[in-house]
Amino acid sequence: VQLVESGGGLVQPGGSLRLSCAASGFAFSTYVMRWYRQAPGKEREWIAAIISDGGAPHYADSVKGRFTISRDNAKNTVYLQMNSLKPEDTAVYYCNAWRAIQGREYNYWGQGTQVTVSS
């Protein structure tokens, strides 16, 4: 199982970035995909989720209206489009794959990609 994030970097406030997370080694299209982030000295924070068929995305209040999660099941990839970035969005961003099957949970994490919002 592998989740590989990419697309992070340094951006000015108000700018945009698009993160990607390429998945392999599991049935990607059957998993809920989620993005989390962790800022220095803070706990990991859930920010967005999308179900297996791409419908009903959900967002944390901190990113609602600015971030958009999407997925391409043909490419086994989930995306996070981040607009109107703020310095407080600076964090390591992680993608997560989750599924519960017959009472057992499967939970996979990527290694993270750094996003820094600064002028």
Backbone hydrogen bonds, N-H to C=O, Kabsch-Sander energy under -0.5 kcal/mol:
donor,donor_aa,acceptor,acceptor_aa,energy
2,Q,24,S,-2.6
4,V,22,A,-2.2
5,E,3,L,-0.6
6,S,20,S,-2.2
9,G,114,Q,-0.8
11,V,116,T,-2.7
14,G,85,L,-3.4
15,G,12,Q,-2.3
17,L,82,M,-2.1
19,L,17,L,-0.5
19,L,80,L,-2.8
20,S,6,S,-2.5
21,C,78,V,-2.0
22,A,4,V,-2.4
23,A,21,C,-0.5
23,A,76,N,-3.1
24,S,2,Q,-2.0
28,F,26,F,-2.1
30,T,27,A,-2.1
31,Y,28,F,-1.9
32,V,98,W,-2.6
33,M,50,I,-2.4
34,R,96,N,-2.7
35,W,48,A,-2.6
36,Y,94,Y,-2.9
37,R,45,E,-2.3
38,Q,92,V,-2.1
42,K,39,A,-2.3
45,E,37,R,-3.6
47,I,35,W,-2.8
48,A,35,W,-1.6
49,A,58,H,-2.1
50,I,33,M,-2.4
51,I,55,G,-1.4
54,G,51,I,-1.9
58,H,49,A,-2.3
60,A,47,I,-2.3
63,V,60,A,-1.7
64,K,60,A,-1.4
66,R,63,V,-2.3
67,F,63,V,-2.2
68,T,81,Q,-2.5
70,S,79,Y,-1.6
72,D,77,T,-2.9
75,K,72,D,-1.0
76,N,72,D,-0.6
77,T,72,D,-1.7
78,V,21,C,-2.0
79,Y,70,S,-3.2
80,L,19,L,-2.2
81,Q,68,T,-3.0
82,M,17,L,-3.4
82,M,80,L,-0.6
83,N,66,R,-2.0
83,N,81,Q,-0.6
84,S,14,G,-0.6
85,L,15,G,-2.3
89,D,86,K,-2.3
90,T,87,P,-1.8
91,A,115,V,-2.0
92,V,38,Q,-2.3
93,Y,91,A,-0.5
93,Y,113,T,-3.0
94,Y,36,Y,-2.6
96,N,34,R,-2.6
97,A,108,Y,-2.3
98,W,32,V,-2.6
99,R,106,Y,-2.0
101,I,99,R,-0.5
101,I,104,R,-3.1
104,R,101,I,-2.0
106,Y,99,R,-3.2
108,Y,97,A,-2.6
110,G,95,C,-2.0
111,Q,3,L,-0.7
113,T,93,Y,-1.9
115,V,91,A,-2.7
116,T,9,G,-2.8
118,S,11,V,-2.2
118,S,116,T,-0.7
